[in-house]
C-alpha cells in the first residue's frame, strides 16, 4: 500500500517582523501529526507492502519536521521525503495550501493519506477535508481510536464530544486527534541522512486564491477564569447567573 504522511511544523517561538508577520525559526511536529505517524506501525501489521512518503510544504526549515515524523515509525517503511518549497507559496491560505498539496498527491496516486486534524499554530482544521474533497477521497477527521485495520478499510472512532464509529474504505484521507505518541530519537540520526527531495518552480501547480493572508496577530486573552465550587445544583445555578447576567469570565 502506498501511503503519504502530511506534516507541518509549528514554531517553538514566533518572532515578529516589521511587516506584521512572524518568522518561523525552530519547528516542532504538531501533536496531531504525531498521532498520524504513530498509526503507521499498526497499519503495516495488518496490510502488506506498506511504503510511506513523508510530505511537507513550506520553507526548507520544514525538513526538521519531516525527520521528526519519520522517526516515529519503522525505517523499513520509509519511502521518499518530499518538501514542496517555493517563494510563491509564502502566506498561502487554506485554499491555496490544499490545492498545491492535492495536485502533488494526485500525481503519486496514494491509497491512503494520513495527517493531523489541525495544527497547533492555526487550528482551522480546513486543509485535510479540502484535500480529500479535491481528490475525491473518503475522509474522516478527529480520529481518536483505530478499532481494526483491513486491506479494504479502516474501522475507527472519531469525534470530539460525540464519537462516531465508522468504516472508511480506501482511497481515504484520515486526520487524527492528539494522542500520546513519542519521537524516536534513535531513528532521527538515520532520518537525517536521507535525502529530502525539494519540489519547486514549475513542478508545483499554484492555483491563485481569492484571499490573501496579510498579517498574523497573536491573540491576547484577558478574561479571568472562575472556579465554581459546590454541588452539581449550586454549580448549575452559578452558570445560569453568569449567562443571564452577561458576566465575562
VENRAGI-V830899 format. One record per backbone hydrogen bond with DSSP energy under -0.5 kcal/mol. CO is the residue of the C=O (numbers start at 1). NH is the residue of the N-H. E is the energy in kcal/mol with one decimal. If there is no record, write none. Layout:
co={CO & CO}
nh={NH & NH}
e={E & E}
//
This chain:
co={1 & 1 & 2 & 2 & 3 & 4 & 4 & 5 & 7 & 8 & 10 & 13 & 13 & 14 & 15 & 17 & 20 & 21 & 22 & 23 & 23 & 26 & 28 & 30 & 31 & 31 & 32 & 33 & 34 & 35 & 36 & 37 & 38 & 39 & 40 & 41 & 42 & 43 & 43 & 51 & 51 & 52 & 53 & 53 & 54 & 55 & 56 & 59 & 60 & 61 & 62 & 62 & 63 & 64 & 65 & 66 & 67 & 69 & 69 & 70 & 74 & 75 & 77 & 80 & 80 & 81 & 82 & 83 & 83 & 84 & 86 & 87 & 89 & 91 & 93 & 94 & 95 & 96 & 97 & 98 & 99 & 100 & 101 & 102 & 103 & 104 & 105 & 105 & 105 & 106 & 111 & 111 & 112 & 113 & 114 & 115 & 119 & 122 & 122 & 122 & 125 & 126 & 127 & 128 & 129 & 130 & 131 & 132 & 132 & 138 & 140 & 142 & 143 & 145 & 145 & 148 & 152 & 153 & 154 & 154 & 155 & 155 & 156 & 157 & 157 & 158 & 162 & 163 & 164 & 164 & 166 & 166 & 167 & 168 & 171 & 172 & 173 & 174 & 175 & 176 & 179 & 183 & 184 & 184 & 185 & 187 & 188 & 189 & 190 & 191 & 195 & 195 & 196 & 197 & 197 & 198 & 199 & 200 & 201 & 203 & 204 & 205 & 206 & 212 & 219 & 220 & 226 & 227 & 231 & 232 & 233 & 234 & 235 & 236 & 237 & 238 & 239 & 240 & 241 & 242 & 242 & 243}
nh={3 & 51 & 111 & 112 & 53 & 6 & 114 & 55 & 57 & 30 & 28 & 15 & 25 & 16 & 23 & 20 & 216 & 17 & 24 & 15 & 25 & 12 & 10 & 34 & 35 & 179 & 36 & 37 & 38 & 39 & 40 & 40 & 42 & 43 & 44 & 45 & 46 & 46 & 47 & 3 & 53 & 79 & 5 & 55 & 82 & 7 & 84 & 62 & 63 & 64 & 65 & 66 & 67 & 68 & 69 & 70 & 71 & 72 & 73 & 73 & 77 & 78 & 52 & 54 & 82 & 197 & 56 & 85 & 199 & 58 & 89 & 90 & 92 & 213 & 97 & 98 & 99 & 100 & 101 & 102 & 103 & 104 & 105 & 106 & 107 & 108 & 108 & 109 & 110 & 109 & 171 & 172 & 4 & 174 & 6 & 176 & 122 & 119 & 124 & 125 & 129 & 130 & 131 & 132 & 133 & 134 & 135 & 136 & 137 & 173 & 175 & 159 & 177 & 147 & 157 & 155 & 170 & 150 & 156 & 168 & 147 & 148 & 166 & 144 & 145 & 164 & 164 & 165 & 158 & 166 & 156 & 168 & 169 & 154 & 138 & 113 & 140 & 115 & 143 & 117 & 181 & 185 & 187 & 188 & 189 & 191 & 192 & 193 & 193 & 194 & 81 & 197 & 198 & 83 & 199 & 200 & 85 & 203 & 204 & 205 & 206 & 207 & 208 & 214 & 221 & 222 & 228 & 229 & 235 & 236 & 237 & 238 & 239 & 240 & 241 & 242 & 243 & 244 & 245 & 246 & 247 & 246}
e={-0.6 & -2.5 & -2.0 & -1.5 & -2.8 & -0.6 & -3.1 & -2.9 & -0.5 & -0.9 & -2.4 & -0.6 & -0.7 & -0.6 & -2.8 & -1.4 & -1.2 & -2.3 & -0.5 & -1.6 & -0.8 & -2.9 & -3.0 & -1.7 & -1.4 & -0.6 & -1.5 & -2.4 & -2.2 & -1.1 & -0.6 & -1.0 & -0.5 & -2.1 & -2.4 & -0.9 & -0.5 & -1.4 & -1.9 & -2.9 & -0.5 & -3.0 & -2.9 & -0.5 & -3.1 & -2.5 & -2.9 & -2.3 & -1.9 & -1.7 & -0.5 & -1.4 & -2.0 & -2.0 & -2.5 & -2.2 & -1.5 & -1.4 & -0.5 & -0.7 & -1.8 & -1.3 & -3.1 & -2.0 & -0.5 & -3.0 & -1.9 & -0.9 & -3.1 & -2.5 & -2.1 & -1.5 & -1.8 & -0.9 & -2.5 & -2.4 & -2.1 & -2.4 & -2.4 & -2.6 & -2.2 & -1.5 & -2.8 & -2.4 & -0.9 & -0.9 & -0.6 & -1.0 & -0.7 & -0.5 & -0.7 & -1.7 & -2.2 & -2.7 & -3.0 & -2.4 & -0.7 & -0.8 & -2.2 & -0.5 & -0.5 & -2.3 & -2.6 & -2.2 & -2.2 & -2.4 & -2.4 & -1.5 & -2.3 & -2.8 & -2.8 & -2.5 & -2.5 & -0.6 & -2.8 & -3.2 & -1.5 & -2.7 & -0.6 & -2.9 & -2.1 & -1.9 & -2.6 & -2.4 & -1.7 & -3.6 & -0.5 & -0.5 & -2.5 & -0.5 & -2.9 & -0.5 & -0.6 & -2.2 & -2.1 & -2.4 & -1.6 & -2.0 & -2.0 & -2.8 & -1.4 & -0.9 & -0.9 & -0.9 & -0.8 & -2.5 & -2.2 & -0.6 & -0.8 & -1.2 & -0.6 & -0.7 & -0.6 & -2.6 & -0.6 & -0.6 & -2.3 & -1.8 & -1.7 & -0.5 & -0.8 & -0.6 & -0.6 & -0.7 & -0.5 & -0.7 & -0.7 & -0.6 & -2.5 & -2.2 & -2.3 & -2.0 & -2.2 & -2.1 & -2.1 & -2.1 & -2.3 & -3.0 & -2.5 & -0.8 & -1.7 & -0.5}
//
